Amino acid sequence: MAEVDSRTGKDRKTVTTRDPVRTRRRILQAATEEFAAKGLEGARTDEIARRSGANKRMIYHYFSSKEGLFQAVLEKAYADIRGSEKRLRLTQRDPVDAMAQLVGFSFDWFHRHPEFAKLLNEENLYEGVHVESSAKARSLNMPLVDMIQELLERGEASGQFRSGVDPVQLYISIAGISYFFFSNRFTLSAIFSRDLASRPELEQRRQHVIDVILGYLRQID
């Protein structure tokens, strides 16, 4: 029996064949779930095809190979977070408020998108080869560096931030301080006998990481 698309009521095969943009989106979503759960080696294109309502021929048509699909998943993951950051319009805000919002946003993103950290973990097992070979993935991140640089310059000019801060080093710290918490929260919860996934712990940790970054940036008299 043919699988029916819940939105249109039509045979899903017909829908995906006639709507390549939607088909590609469905494949990427299914692939994101599969790669996050099983990694590149463990992921199966048959399962991605089943979840997406497409077929393996279409997957290879759009992405050439399983490695090409994994690279596309990484590109989409970066596009999603960078696009959401852009919508914050941080350059229109006071530098301190903007930096606090960026840190909080990063923390919230790792919390709400656990698949993001899993995909990053997997890519690092491959020493970043898929990102390195993707001009799109690299270009997606440069506007963020430029935005942080602008905030740093405005903050320094107003006397709110210290001078000489490297925007790349700063972002590594912003991302890393939240990434470590979420990637290790189970062992940390067990070691310290605290439920770090509880709402009070999450709120406390979120404020802590904001305070840490702003404390570093504060102008030294």
Order of alpha helices (4+ residues) and beta strands (2+ residues): alpha-alpha-alpha-alpha-alpha-alpha-alpha-alpha-alpha-alpha-alpha-alpha
